[in-house]
Amino acid sequence: MTDIVIYHNPECGTSRNALAMIRNAGIEPHVVEYLKTPPSRALLESLIARAGIAPRALLREKGTPFADLGLGNPDLNDADLVDAMMAHPILINRPLVVSPLGVKLCRPSEAVLDLIPAAQRAAFAKEDGEQVVDAAGNRVGN
């Protein structure tokens, strides 16, 4: 059994597509609706480090208080940005996926294919109709 965790927002099409691709490989991941159950500070910092990104790379701007909080200010340090994500989990971009193959912010959603240690079982098209996996289970366009 492959253990995959997806930090998910069911209102986000990118997150829904990533979740569907995990399931298309026959894996039922542990789904964390992070707006309802935000990660602890220690876990969030660990996920950022394991993904090999800076906190700023995990910040979501659209549909968040990013601008109101002045988070575009380049003088803010990593701790300031993590503080903002802890206070406003909507600022955490999604989907963030954890698998035995690593941790990644899966934007675009097909980036999740790099983290799934099982083959896709069928063709897959994203919600917008873009074909990502062909009928043989192979990634399209890469």
N, CA, C and O atoms as CSV, one atom per row, in Angstrom:
chain,resi,resn,atom,element,x,y,z
A,1,MET,N,N,0.844,-1.186,0.000
A,1,MET,CA,C,0.000,0.000,0.000
A,1,MET,C,C,0.884,1.242,0.000
A,1,MET,O,O,1.798,1.364,0.816
A,2,THR,N,N,0.613,2.138,-0.896
A,2,THR,CA,C,1.362,3.379,-0.998
A,2,THR,C,C,0.667,4.446,-0.171
A,2,THR,O,O,-0.538,4.664,-0.300
A,3,ASP,N,N,1.439,5.106,0.679
A,3,ASP,CA,C,0.874,6.153,1.516
A,3,ASP,C,C,1.137,7.505,0.878
A,3,ASP,O,O,2.283,7.944,0.773
A,4,ILE,N,N,0.072,8.155,0.456
A,4,ILE,CA,C,0.155,9.487,-0.129
A,4,ILE,C,C,-0.788,10.396,0.647
A,4,ILE,O,O,-1.912,10.015,0.973
A,5,VAL,N,N,-0.319,11.590,0.933
A,5,VAL,CA,C,-1.132,12.597,1.606
A,5,VAL,C,C,-1.280,13.768,0.650
A,5,VAL,O,O,-0.305,14.211,0.043
A,6,ILE,N,N,-2.496,14.264,0.517
A,6,ILE,CA,C,-2.727,15.461,-0.289
A,6,ILE,C,C,-3.383,16.513,0.589
A,6,ILE,O,O,-4.425,16.276,1.200
A,7,TYR,N,N,-2.751,17.684,0.640
A,7,TYR,CA,C,-3.329,18.832,1.322
A,7,TYR,C,C,-4.211,19.499,0.284
A,7,TYR,O,O,-3.728,20.114,-0.666
A,8,HIS,N,N,-5.511,19.365,0.483
A,8,HIS,CA,C,-6.518,19.540,-0.555
A,8,HIS,C,C,-7.529,20.615,-0.212
A,8,HIS,O,O,-7.891,20.811,0.948
A,9,ASN,N,N,-7.974,21.305,-1.244
A,9,ASN,CA,C,-9.117,22.209,-1.134
A,9,ASN,C,C,-10.115,21.756,-2.194
A,9,ASN,O,O,-9.851,21.910,-3.386
A,10,PRO,N,N,-11.263,21.197,-1.785
A,10,PRO,CA,C,-12.220,20.686,-2.756
A,10,PRO,C,C,-12.814,21.762,-3.664
A,10,PRO,O,O,-13.435,21.435,-4.676
A,11,GLU,N,N,-12.635,23.037,-3.321
A,11,GLU,CA,C,-13.123,24.127,-4.164
A,11,GLU,C,C,-12.148,24.464,-5.296
A,11,GLU,O,O,-12.476,25.263,-6.173
A,12,CYS,N,N,-10.959,23.867,-5.283
A,12,CYS,CA,C,-9.896,24.185,-6.247
A,12,CYS,C,C,-9.813,23.114,-7.332
A,12,CYS,O,O,-9.605,21.938,-7.033
A,13,GLY,N,N,-9.977,23.520,-8.589
A,13,GLY,CA,C,-9.908,22.575,-9.700
A,13,GLY,C,C,-8.551,21.898,-9.814
A,13,GLY,O,O,-8.485,20.707,-10.118
A,14,THR,N,N,-7.474,22.628,-9.579
A,14,THR,CA,C,-6.139,22.030,-9.646
A,14,THR,C,C,-6.008,20.939,-8.594
A,14,THR,O,O,-5.456,19.872,-8.863
A,15,SER,N,N,-6.512,21.207,-7.407
A,15,SER,CA,C,-6.459,20.229,-6.324
A,15,SER,C,C,-7.339,19.009,-6.651
A,15,SER,O,O,-6.932,17.870,-6.421
A,16,ARG,N,N,-8.533,19.250,-7.182
A,16,ARG,CA,C,-9.415,18.131,-7.564
A,16,ARG,C,C,-8.772,17.272,-8.644
A,16,ARG,O,O,-8.866,16.046,-8.595
A,17,ASN,N,N,-8.113,17.907,-9.625
A,17,ASN,CA,C,-7.452,17.147,-10.692
A,17,ASN,C,C,-6.316,16.293,-10.134
A,17,ASN,O,O,-6.178,15.130,-10.513
A,18,ALA,N,N,-5.503,16.853,-9.240
A,18,ALA,CA,C,-4.396,16.089,-8.648
A,18,ALA,C,C,-4.932,14.894,-7.871
A,18,ALA,O,O,-4.405,13.788,-7.987
A,19,LEU,N,N,-5.967,15.114,-7.088
A,19,LEU,CA,C,-6.577,14.028,-6.329
A,19,LEU,C,C,-7.096,12.940,-7.265
A,19,LEU,O,O,-6.917,11.752,-6.997
A,20,ALA,N,N,-7.730,13.337,-8.347
A,20,ALA,CA,C,-8.257,12.366,-9.302
A,20,ALA,C,C,-7.140,11.558,-9.968
A,20,ALA,O,O,-7.321,10.370,-10.237
A,21,MET,N,N,-6.005,12.175,-10.235
A,21,MET,CA,C,-4.884,11.429,-10.838
A,21,MET,C,C,-4.296,10.422,-9.856
A,21,MET,O,O,-3.881,9.335,-10.259
A,22,ILE,N,N,-4.255,10.774,-8.574
A,22,ILE,CA,C,-3.796,9.811,-7.570
A,22,ILE,C,C,-4.741,8.614,-7.567
A,22,ILE,O,O,-4.298,7.466,-7.571
A,23,ARG,N,N,-6.025,8.884,-7.560
A,23,ARG,CA,C,-7.022,7.805,-7.566
A,23,ARG,C,C,-7.003,7.025,-8.871
A,23,ARG,O,O,-7.315,5.834,-8.877
A,24,ASN,N,N,-6.644,7.666,-9.974
A,24,ASN,CA,C,-6.557,6.989,-11.271
A,24,ASN,C,C,-5.435,5.951,-11.286
A,24,ASN,O,O,-5.401,5.077,-12.152
A,25,ALA,N,N,-4.531,6.053,-10.335
A,25,ALA,CA,C,-3.453,5.061,-10.201
A,25,ALA,C,C,-3.860,3.952,-9.224
A,25,ALA,O,O,-3.052,3.082,-8.899
A,26,GLY,N,N,-5.097,3.985,-8.763
A,26,GLY,CA,C,-5.572,2.956,-7.848
A,26,GLY,C,C,-5.180,3.190,-6.402
A,26,GLY,O,O,-5.214,2.264,-5.592
A,27,ILE,N,N,-4.812,4.408,-6.073
A,27,ILE,CA,C,-4.375,4.751,-4.716
A,27,ILE,C,C,-5.422,5.654,-4.083
A,27,ILE,O,O,-5.847,6.641,-4.682
A,28,GLU,N,N,-5.829,5.313,-2.881
A,28,GLU,CA,C,-6.715,6.194,-2.120
A,28,GLU,C,C,-5.835,6.940,-1.114
A,28,GLU,O,O,-5.394,6.360,-0.122
A,29,PRO,N,N,-5.582,8.218,-1.370
A,29,PRO,CA,C,-4.693,8.971,-0.490
A,29,PRO,C,C,-5.386,9.401,0.797
A,29,PRO,O,O,-6.609,9.340,0.923
A,30,HIS,N,N,-4.580,9.829,1.727
A,30,HIS,CA,C,-5.097,10.478,2.922
A,30,HIS,C,C,-5.334,11.925,2.514
A,30,HIS,O,O,-4.390,12.642,2.181
A,31,VAL,N,N,-6.589,12.354,2.540
A,31,VAL,CA,C,-6.954,13.701,2.104
A,31,VAL,C,C,-7.089,14.602,3.326
A,31,VAL,O,O,-7.896,14.346,4.220
A,32,VAL,N,N,-6.287,15.655,3.346
A,32,VAL,CA,C,-6.356,16.632,4.425
A,32,VAL,C,C,-6.936,17.915,3.848
A,32,VAL,O,O,-6.292,18.589,3.044
A,33,GLU,N,N,-8.144,18.249,4.257
A,33,GLU,CA,C,-8.728,19.522,3.849
A,33,GLU,C,C,-8.120,20.581,4.768
A,33,GLU,O,O,-8.634,20.862,5.850
A,34,TYR,N,N,-7.014,21.157,4.305
A,34,TYR,CA,C,-6.187,21.992,5.155
A,34,TYR,C,C,-6.860,23.283,5.613
A,34,TYR,O,O,-6.387,23.916,6.557
A,35,LEU,N,N,-7.953,23.686,4.966
A,35,LEU,CA,C,-8.670,24.859,5.464
A,35,LEU,C,C,-9.467,24.515,6.715
A,35,LEU,O,O,-9.706,25.371,7.566
A,36,LYS,N,N,-9.881,23.241,6.819
A,36,LYS,CA,C,-10.605,22.767,8.000
A,36,LYS,C,C,-9.634,22.286,9.072
A,36,LYS,O,O,-9.878,22.459,10.267
A,37,THR,N,N,-8.530,21.678,8.633
A,37,THR,CA,C,-7.528,21.115,9.542
A,37,THR,C,C,-6.142,21.592,9.100
A,37,THR,O,O,-5.407,20.844,8.455
A,38,PRO,N,N,-5.785,22.823,9.441
A,38,PRO,CA,C,-4.481,23.344,9.007
A,38,PRO,C,C,-3.330,22.570,9.652
A,38,PRO,O,O,-3.458,22.061,10.765
A,39,PRO,N,N,-2.214,22.491,8.942
A,39,PRO,CA,C,-1.042,21.835,9.535
A,39,PRO,C,C,-0.485,22.686,10.677
A,39,PRO,O,O,-0.675,23.902,10.715
A,40,SER,N,N,0.196,22.031,11.591
A,40,SER,CA,C,0.902,22.770,12.644
A,40,SER,C,C,2.050,23.550,11.994
A,40,SER,O,O,2.436,23.276,10.858
A,41,ARG,N,N,2.574,24.502,12.717
A,41,ARG,CA,C,3.711,25.273,12.204
A,41,ARG,C,C,4.888,24.353,11.889
A,41,ARG,O,O,5.516,24.477,10.837
A,42,ALA,N,N,5.185,23.428,12.806
A,42,ALA,CA,C,6.317,22.515,12.595
A,42,ALA,C,C,6.100,21.669,11.336
A,42,ALA,O,O,7.030,21.459,10.559
A,43,LEU,N,N,4.873,21.186,11.139
A,43,LEU,CA,C,4.595,20.376,9.952
A,43,LEU,C,C,4.695,21.226,8.694
A,43,LEU,O,O,5.290,20.794,7.707
A,44,LEU,N,N,4.126,22.420,8.712
A,44,LEU,CA,C,4.194,23.292,7.538
A,44,LEU,C,C,5.645,23.602,7.180
A,44,LEU,O,O,6.023,23.534,6.010
A,45,GLU,N,N,6.456,23.940,8.176
A,45,GLU,CA,C,7.869,24.222,7.914
A,45,GLU,C,C,8.583,22.988,7.370
A,45,GLU,O,O,9.443,23.105,6.497
A,46,SER,N,N,8.235,21.810,7.877
A,46,SER,CA,C,8.832,20.571,7.393
A,46,SER,C,C,8.436,20.304,5.939
A,46,SER,O,O,9.277,19.914,5.129
A,47,LEU,N,N,7.173,20.511,5.611
A,47,LEU,CA,C,6.708,20.297,4.236
A,47,LEU,C,C,7.410,21.253,3.271
A,47,LEU,O,O,7.814,20.853,2.179
A,48,ILE,N,N,7.551,22.503,3.673
A,48,ILE,CA,C,8.243,23.489,2.830
A,48,ILE,C,C,9.688,23.043,2.597
A,48,ILE,O,O,10.178,23.073,1.468
A,49,ALA,N,N,10.359,22.632,3.662
A,49,ALA,CA,C,11.758,22.192,3.544
A,49,ALA,C,C,11.856,20.943,2.674
A,49,ALA,O,O,12.721,20.857,1.803
A,50,ARG,N,N,10.974,19.980,2.909
A,50,ARG,CA,C,11.020,18.732,2.132
A,50,ARG,C,C,10.700,18.957,0.660
A,50,ARG,O,O,11.185,18.222,-0.200
A,51,ALA,N,N,9.885,19.969,0.363
A,51,ALA,CA,C,9.576,20.300,-1.035
A,51,ALA,C,C,10.723,21.060,-1.688
A,51,ALA,O,O,10.758,21.212,-2.909
A,52,GLY,N,N,11.663,21.537,-0.872
A,52,GLY,CA,C,12.810,22.261,-1.415
A,52,GLY,C,C,12.459,23.635,-1.943
A,52,GLY,O,O,13.079,24.128,-2.884
A,53,ILE,N,N,11.453,24.254,-1.328
A,53,ILE,CA,C,11.030,25.575,-1.771
A,53,ILE,C,C,11.123,26.556,-0.598
A,53,ILE,O,O,11.263,26.155,0.557
A,54,ALA,N,N,11.042,27.825,-0.917
A,54,ALA,CA,C,10.986,28.864,0.109
A,54,ALA,C,C,9.518,29.090,0.469
A,54,ALA,O,O,8.639,28.839,-0.356
A,55,PRO,N,N,9.240,29.556,1.674
A,55,PRO,CA,C,7.851,29.826,2.040
A,55,PRO,C,C,7.118,30.712,1.030
A,55,PRO,O,O,5.931,30.511,0.774
A,56,ARG,N,N,7.821,31.688,0.460
A,56,ARG,CA,C,7.181,32.574,-0.521
A,56,ARG,C,C,6.625,31.791,-1.713
A,56,ARG,O,O,5.605,32.176,-2.285
A,57,ALA,N,N,7.284,30.703,-2.087
A,57,ALA,CA,C,6.834,29.890,-3.218
A,57,ALA,C,C,5.537,29.135,-2.913
A,57,ALA,O,O,4.858,28.672,-3.829
A,58,LEU,N,N,5.197,29.012,-1.640
A,58,LEU,CA,C,3.975,28.314,-1.243
A,58,LEU,C,C,2.814,29.284,-1.031
A,58,LEU,O,O,1.676,28.851,-0.847
A,59,LEU,N,N,3.084,30.577,-1.055
A,59,LEU,CA,C,2.031,31.569,-0.829
A,59,LEU,C,C,1.082,31.658,-2.013
A,59,LEU,O,O,1.503,31.719,-3.168
A,60,ARG,N,N,-0.189,31.663,-1.704
A,60,ARG,CA,C,-1.219,31.853,-2.724
A,60,ARG,C,C,-1.673,33.304,-2.668
A,60,ARG,O,O,-1.914,33.843,-1.588
A,61,GLU,N,N,-1.791,33.937,-3.832
A,61,GLU,CA,C,-2.226,35.328,-3.894
A,61,GLU,C,C,-3.716,35.447,-4.208
A,61,GLU,O,O,-4.442,36.177,-3.534
A,62,LYS,N,N,-4.164,34.726,-5.231
A,62,LYS,CA,C,-5.547,34.836,-5.714
A,62,LYS,C,C,-6.547,34.367,-4.656
A,62,LYS,O,O,-6.415,33.283,-4.087
A,63,GLY,N,N,-7.542,35.209,-4.413
A,63,GLY,CA,C,-8.608,34.839,-3.487
A,63,GLY,C,C,-8.186,34.769,-2.030
A,63,GLY,O,O,-8.807,34.067,-1.232
A,64,THR,N,N,-7.134,35.494,-1.681
A,64,THR,CA,C,-6.602,35.465,-0.314
A,64,THR,C,C,-6.348,36.897,0.164
A,64,THR,O,O,-6.438,37.834,-0.629
A,65,PRO,N,N,-6.034,37.076,1.448
A,65,PRO,CA,C,-5.683,38.411,1.942
A,65,PRO,C,C,-4.225,38.796,1.671
A,65,PRO,O,O,-3.687,39.669,2.353
A,66,PHE,N,N,-3.579,38.163,0.693
A,66,PHE,CA,C,-2.176,38.417,0.362
A,66,PHE,C,C,-1.878,39.910,0.252
A,66,PHE,O,O,-0.989,40.422,0.933
A,67,ALA,N,N,-2.623,40.607,-0.607
A,67,ALA,CA,C,-2.356,42.033,-0.839
A,67,ALA,C,C,-2.684,42.859,0.408
A,67,ALA,O,O,-1.918,43.748,0.782
A,68,ASP,N,N,-3.816,42.571,1.048
A,68,ASP,CA,C,-4.212,43.325,2.243
A,68,ASP,C,C,-3.174,43.208,3.355
A,68,ASP,O,O,-2.990,44.141,4.138
A,69,LEU,N,N,-2.495,42.061,3.425
A,69,LEU,CA,C,-1.484,41.833,4.461
A,69,LEU,C,C,-0.094,42.318,4.052
A,69,LEU,O,O,0.855,42.238,4.832
A,70,GLY,N,N,0.016,42.821,2.820
A,70,GLY,CA,C,1.303,43.333,2.354
A,70,GLY,C,C,2.354,42.255,2.162
A,70,GLY,O,O,3.547,42.505,2.331
A,71,LEU,N,N,1.905,41.046,1.804
A,71,LEU,CA,C,2.843,39.923,1.717
A,71,LEU,C,C,3.744,39.960,0.484
A,71,LEU,O,O,4.659,39.147,0.355
A,72,GLY,N,N,3.488,40.891,-0.406
A,72,GLY,CA,C,4.388,41.059,-1.545
A,72,GLY,C,C,5.659,41.812,-1.181
A,72,GLY,O,O,6.572,41.920,-2.000
A,73,ASN,N,N,5.725,42.329,0.029
A,73,ASN,CA,C,6.887,43.081,0.493
A,73,ASN,C,C,8.108,42.158,0.547
A,73,ASN,O,O,8.114,41.195,1.314
A,74,PRO,N,N,9.138,42.439,-0.253
A,74,PRO,CA,C,10.315,41.566,-0.281
A,74,PRO,C,C,11.130,41.593,1.013
A,74,PRO,O,O,12.003,40.749,1.214
A,75,ASP,N,N,10.847,42.562,1.893
A,75,ASP,CA,C,11.572,42.633,3.163
A,75,ASP,C,C,11.055,41.638,4.200
A,75,ASP,O,O,11.696,41.429,5.230
A,76,LEU,N,N,9.899,41.022,3.936
A,76,LEU,CA,C,9.372,40.036,4.876
A,76,LEU,C,C,10.255,38.792,4.837
A,76,LEU,O,O,10.645,38.327,3.766
A,77,ASN,N,N,10.561,38.266,6.009
A,77,ASN,CA,C,11.398,37.064,6.049
A,77,ASN,C,C,10.525,35.807,6.058
A,77,ASN,O,O,9.299,35.892,6.126
A,78,ASP,N,N,11.169,34.645,5.988
A,78,ASP,CA,C,10.450,33.375,5.931
A,78,ASP,C,C,9.524,33.189,7.125
A,78,ASP,O,O,8.398,32.715,6.970
A,79,ALA,N,N,9.989,33.556,8.316
A,79,ALA,CA,C,9.159,33.401,9.517
A,79,ALA,C,C,7.901,34.262,9.421
A,79,ALA,O,O,6.826,33.840,9.847
A,80,ASP,N,N,8.032,35.464,8.863
A,80,ASP,CA,C,6.865,36.344,8.690
A,80,ASP,C,C,5.848,35.687,7.755
A,80,ASP,O,O,4.644,35.736,8.005
A,81,LEU,N,N,6.336,35.081,6.693
A,81,LEU,CA,C,5.444,34.465,5.714
A,81,LEU,C,C,4.757,33.233,6.301
A,81,LEU,O,O,3.568,33.013,6.067
A,82,VAL,N,N,5.497,32.437,7.060
A,82,VAL,CA,C,4.901,31.270,7.721
A,82,VAL,C,C,3.885,31.739,8.756
A,82,VAL,O,O,2.825,31.130,8.898
A,83,ASP,N,N,4.193,32.813,9.478
A,83,ASP,CA,C,3.227,33.379,10.432
A,83,ASP,C,C,1.907,33.700,9.722
A,83,ASP,O,O,0.829,33.389,10.227
A,84,ALA,N,N,2.007,34.319,8.560
A,84,ALA,CA,C,0.804,34.691,7.807
A,84,ALA,C,C,0.026,33.448,7.378
A,84,ALA,O,O,-1.202,33.434,7.455
A,85,MET,N,N,0.730,32.401,6.924
A,85,MET,CA,C,0.048,31.166,6.518
A,85,MET,C,C,-0.609,30.480,7.708
A,85,MET,O,O,-1.673,29.876,7.568
A,86,MET,N,N,0.012,30.569,8.865
A,86,MET,CA,C,-0.582,29.974,10.065
A,86,MET,C,C,-1.856,30.733,10.463
A,86,MET,O,O,-2.848,30.124,10.864
A,87,ALA,N,N,-1.820,32.060,10.349
A,87,ALA,CA,C,-2.974,32.883,10.716
A,87,ALA,C,C,-4.096,32.793,9.680
A,87,ALA,O,O,-5.274,32.923,10.013
A,88,HIS,N,N,-3.711,32.568,8.411
A,88,HIS,CA,C,-4.669,32.540,7.298
A,88,HIS,C,C,-4.335,31.345,6.396
A,88,HIS,O,O,-3.659,31.522,5.383
A,89,PRO,N,N,-4.791,30.135,6.738
A,89,PRO,CA,C,-4.440,28.946,5.939
A,89,PRO,C,C,-4.794,29.048,4.456
A,89,PRO,O,O,-4.216,28.331,3.639
A,90,ILE,N,N,-5.736,29.925,4.093
A,90,ILE,CA,C,-6.079,30.105,2.682
A,90,ILE,C,C,-4.868,30.596,1.887
A,90,ILE,O,O,-4.847,30.486,0.661
A,91,LEU,N,N,-3.862,31.137,2.577
A,91,LEU,CA,C,-2.639,31.591,1.909
A,91,LEU,C,C,-1.740,30.434,1.476
A,91,LEU,O,O,-0.823,30.631,0.680
A,92,ILE,N,N,-1.994,29.233,1.991
A,92,ILE,CA,C,-1.183,28.069,1.617
A,92,ILE,C,C,-1.668,27.593,0.249
A,92,ILE,O,O,-2.828,27.214,0.090
A,93,ASN,N,N,-0.786,27.617,-0.716
A,93,ASN,CA,C,-1.162,27.176,-2.048
A,93,ASN,C,C,-1.384,25.676,-2.053
A,93,ASN,O,O,-0.858,24.963,-1.198
A,94,ARG,N,N,-2.144,25.206,-2.992
A,94,ARG,CA,C,-2.502,23.791,-3.059
A,94,ARG,C,C,-2.528,23.320,-4.496
A,94,ARG,O,O,-2.569,24.125,-5.426
A,95,PRO,N,N,-2.504,22.029,-4.666
A,95,PRO,CA,C,-2.376,20.967,-3.675
A,95,PRO,C,C,-0.907,20.689,-3.349
A,95,PRO,O,O,-0.044,20.697,-4.226
A,96,LEU,N,N,-0.661,20.451,-2.113
A,96,LEU,CA,C,0.655,20.019,-1.650
A,96,LEU,C,C,0.532,18.519,-1.433
A,96,LEU,O,O,-0.340,18.066,-0.693
A,97,VAL,N,N,1.404,17.746,-2.077
A,97,VAL,CA,C,1.300,16.286,-2.042
A,97,VAL,C,C,2.575,15.695,-1.455
A,97,VAL,O,O,3.687,16.109,-1.783
A,98,VAL,N,N,2.379,14.709,-0.571
A,98,VAL,CA,C,3.478,14.002,0.081
A,98,VAL,C,C,3.365,12.541,-0.319
A,98,VAL,O,O,2.310,11.928,-0.155
A,99,SER,N,N,4.448,11.982,-0.843
A,99,SER,CA,C,4.468,10.562,-1.200
A,99,SER,C,C,5.840,9.998,-0.870
A,99,SER,O,O,6.741,10.745,-0.489
A,100,PRO,N,N,6.011,8.678,-1.012
A,100,PRO,CA,C,7.346,8.100,-0.804
A,100,PRO,C,C,8.388,8.672,-1.769
A,100,PRO,O,O,9.588,8.526,-1.539
A,101,LEU,N,N,7.936,9.325,-2.849
A,101,LEU,CA,C,8.848,9.881,-3.846
A,101,LEU,C,C,9.170,11.354,-3.605
A,101,LEU,O,O,9.952,11.945,-4.350
A,102,GLY,N,N,8.569,11.958,-2.562
A,102,GLY,CA,C,8.892,13.341,-2.252
A,102,GLY,C,C,7.683,14.166,-1.881
A,102,GLY,O,O,6.585,13.649,-1.674
A,103,VAL,N,N,7.917,15.467,-1.804
A,103,VAL,CA,C,6.889,16.447,-1.463
A,103,VAL,C,C,6.931,17.510,-2.550
A,103,VAL,O,O,8.002,17.970,-2.948
A,104,LYS,N,N,5.741,17.896,-3.028
A,104,LYS,CA,C,5.715,18.871,-4.119
A,104,LYS,C,C,4.413,19.656,-4.091
A,104,LYS,O,O,3.347,19.121,-3.787
A,105,LEU,N,N,4.527,20.943,-4.418
A,105,LEU,CA,C,3.356,21.750,-4.711
A,105,LEU,C,C,2.984,21.391,-6.145
A,105,LEU,O,O,3.741,21.678,-7.072
A,106,CYS,N,N,1.844,20.774,-6.329
A,106,CYS,CA,C,1.481,20.220,-7.640
A,106,CYS,C,C,0.666,21.208,-8.461
A,106,CYS,O,O,-0.542,21.057,-8.645
A,107,ARG,N,N,1.360,22.209,-8.941
A,107,ARG,CA,C,0.813,23.191,-9.862
A,107,ARG,C,C,1.762,23.252,-11.044
A,107,ARG,O,O,2.899,23.686,-10.861
A,108,PRO,N,N,1.379,22.853,-12.217
A,108,PRO,CA,C,0.060,22.351,-12.598
A,108,PRO,C,C,-0.218,20.978,-11.975
A,108,PRO,O,O,0.690,20.309,-11.482
A,109,SER,N,N,-1.470,20.582,-12.007
A,109,SER,CA,C,-1.888,19.363,-11.324
A,109,SER,C,C,-1.164,18.115,-11.806
A,109,SER,O,O,-0.959,17.187,-11.024
A,110,GLU,N,N,-0.771,18.070,-13.081
A,110,GLU,CA,C,-0.099,16.868,-13.585
A,110,GLU,C,C,1.283,16.669,-12.973
A,110,GLU,O,O,1.887,15.612,-13.153
A,111,ALA,N,N,1.792,17.664,-12.256
A,111,ALA,CA,C,3.053,17.487,-11.527
A,111,ALA,C,C,2.936,16.358,-10.503
A,111,ALA,O,O,3.943,15.777,-10.097
A,112,VAL,N,N,1.704,16.049,-10.087
A,112,VAL,CA,C,1.494,14.955,-9.133
A,112,VAL,C,C,1.952,13.615,-9.717
A,112,VAL,O,O,2.289,12.703,-8.963
A,113,LEU,N,N,1.968,13.486,-11.028
A,113,LEU,CA,C,2.377,12.212,-11.648
A,113,LEU,C,C,3.812,11.839,-11.271
A,113,LEU,O,O,4.162,10.659,-11.255
A,114,ASP,N,N,4.637,12.835,-10.969
A,114,ASP,CA,C,6.012,12.570,-10.553
A,114,ASP,C,C,6.086,11.948,-9.163
A,114,ASP,O,O,7.112,11.378,-8.790
A,115,LEU,N,N,5.011,12.055,-8.402
A,115,LEU,CA,C,4.993,11.575,-7.020
A,115,LEU,C,C,4.222,10.275,-6.830
A,115,LEU,O,O,4.185,9.732,-5.726
A,116,ILE,N,N,3.608,9.772,-7.894
A,116,ILE,CA,C,2.790,8.567,-7.775
A,116,ILE,C,C,3.632,7.368,-8.188
A,116,ILE,O,O,4.031,7.260,-9.348
A,117,PRO,N,N,3.906,6.463,-7.246
A,117,PRO,CA,C,4.761,5.313,-7.560
A,117,PRO,C,C,4.026,4.158,-8.233
A,117,PRO,O,O,4.527,3.034,-8.252
A,118,ALA,N,N,2.857,4.422,-8.779
A,118,ALA,CA,C,2.090,3.395,-9.486
A,118,ALA,C,C,1.659,3.968,-10.831
A,118,ALA,O,O,1.522,5.182,-10.984
A,119,ALA,N,N,1.450,3.096,-11.789
A,119,ALA,CA,C,1.043,3.527,-13.124
A,119,ALA,C,C,-0.406,4.004,-13.116
A,119,ALA,O,O,-1.228,3.545,-12.322
A,120,GLN,N,N,-0.690,4.918,-14.003
A,120,GLN,CA,C,-2.071,5.323,-14.212
A,120,GLN,C,C,-2.819,4.146,-14.846
A,120,GLN,O,O,-2.289,3.471,-15.729
A,121,ARG,N,N,-4.028,3.908,-14.399
A,121,ARG,CA,C,-4.790,2.746,-14.847
A,121,ARG,C,C,-5.634,3.007,-16.080
A,121,ARG,O,O,-6.093,2.070,-16.734
A,122,ALA,N,N,-5.841,4.277,-16.400
A,122,ALA,CA,C,-6.706,4.630,-17.529
A,122,ALA,C,C,-6.343,6.020,-18.018
A,122,ALA,O,O,-5.552,6.734,-17.401
A,123,ALA,N,N,-6.939,6.382,-19.135
A,123,ALA,CA,C,-6.747,7.736,-19.644
A,123,ALA,C,C,-7.283,8.724,-18.614
A,123,ALA,O,O,-8.180,8.408,-17.832
A,124,PHE,N,N,-6.711,9.927,-18.632
A,124,PHE,CA,C,-7.176,10.960,-17.709
A,124,PHE,C,C,-7.131,12.307,-18.402
A,124,PHE,O,O,-6.129,12.676,-19.015
A,125,ALA,N,N,-8.237,13.039,-18.295
A,125,ALA,CA,C,-8.307,14.418,-18.766
A,125,ALA,C,C,-8.689,15.294,-17.584
A,125,ALA,O,O,-9.536,14.924,-16.771
A,126,LYS,N,N,-8.060,16.454,-17.497
A,126,LYS,CA,C,-8.382,17.400,-16.435
A,126,LYS,C,C,-9.808,17.923,-16.650
A,126,LYS,O,O,-10.410,17.720,-17.704
A,127,GLU,N,N,-10.320,18.589,-15.638
A,127,GLU,CA,C,-11.684,19.112,-15.686
A,127,GLU,C,C,-11.916,20.019,-16.889
A,127,GLU,O,O,-13.036,20.106,-17.393
A,128,ASP,N,N,-10.857,20.699,-17.356
A,128,ASP,CA,C,-11.003,21.591,-18.512
A,128,ASP,C,C,-10.906,20.854,-19.840
A,128,ASP,O,O,-10.974,21.472,-20.902
A,129,GLY,N,N,-10.744,19.512,-19.784
A,129,GLY,CA,C,-10.683,18.691,-20.981
A,129,GLY,C,C,-9.276,18.387,-21.469
A,129,GLY,O,O,-9.108,17.569,-22.374
A,130,GLU,N,N,-8.257,19.024,-20.894
A,130,GLU,CA,C,-6.886,18.770,-21.325
A,130,GLU,C,C,-6.488,17.335,-21.000
A,130,GLU,O,O,-6.544,16.911,-19.846
A,131,GLN,N,N,-6.083,16.593,-22.032
A,131,GLN,CA,C,-5.661,15.203,-21.853
A,131,GLN,C,C,-4.275,15.181,-21.210
A,131,GLN,O,O,-3.342,15.814,-21.704
A,132,VAL,N,N,-4.150,14.440,-20.099
A,132,VAL,CA,C,-2.896,14.379,-19.352
A,132,VAL,C,C,-2.290,12.986,-19.441
A,132,VAL,O,O,-1.069,12.833,-19.463
A,133,VAL,N,N,-3.152,11.964,-19.492
A,133,VAL,CA,C,-2.715,10.566,-19.550
A,133,VAL,C,C,-3.478,9.903,-20.674
A,133,VAL,O,O,-4.691,10.071,-20.793
A,134,ASP,N,N,-2.764,9.143,-21.510
A,134,ASP,CA,C,-3.425,8.458,-22.614
A,134,ASP,C,C,-4.032,7.129,-22.166
A,134,ASP,O,O,-3.899,6.743,-21.004
A,135,ALA,N,N,-4.703,6.428,-23.092
A,135,ALA,CA,C,-5.401,5.192,-22.756
A,135,ALA,C,C,-4.476,4.089,-22.251
A,135,ALA,O,O,-4.918,3.169,-21.562
A,136,ALA,N,N,-3.188,4.184,-22.596
A,136,ALA,CA,C,-2.220,3.185,-22.126
A,136,ALA,C,C,-1.641,3.555,-20.759
A,136,ALA,O,O,-0.809,2.827,-20.218
A,137,GLY,N,N,-2.079,4.682,-20.203
A,137,GLY,CA,C,-1.592,5.106,-18.889
A,137,GLY,C,C,-0.325,5.933,-18.943
A,137,GLY,O,O,0.317,6.152,-17.916
A,138,ASN,N,N,0.044,6.399,-20.135
A,138,ASN,CA,C,1.268,7.198,-20.290
A,138,ASN,C,C,0.957,8.685,-20.254
A,138,ASN,O,O,-0.072,9.142,-20.751
A,139,ARG,N,N,1.868,9.416,-19.658
A,139,ARG,CA,C,1.747,10.878,-19.588
A,139,ARG,C,C,1.795,11.464,-20.990
A,139,ARG,O,O,2.639,11.082,-21.801
A,140,VAL,N,N,0.890,12.389,-21.271
A,140,VAL,CA,C,0.820,13.045,-22.568
A,140,VAL,C,C,1.611,14.344,-22.508
A,140,VAL,O,O,1.501,15.096,-21.540
A,141,GLY,N,N,2.409,14.608,-23.540
A,141,GLY,CA,C,3.105,15.870,-23.639
A,141,GLY,C,C,4.423,15.969,-22.916
A,141,GLY,O,O,5.014,17.048,-22.872
A,142,ASN,N,N,4.910,14.876,-22.345
A,142,ASN,CA,C,6.223,14.914,-21.695
A,142,ASN,C,C,7.074,13.801,-22.195
A,142,ASN,O,O,8.220,13.660,-21.769
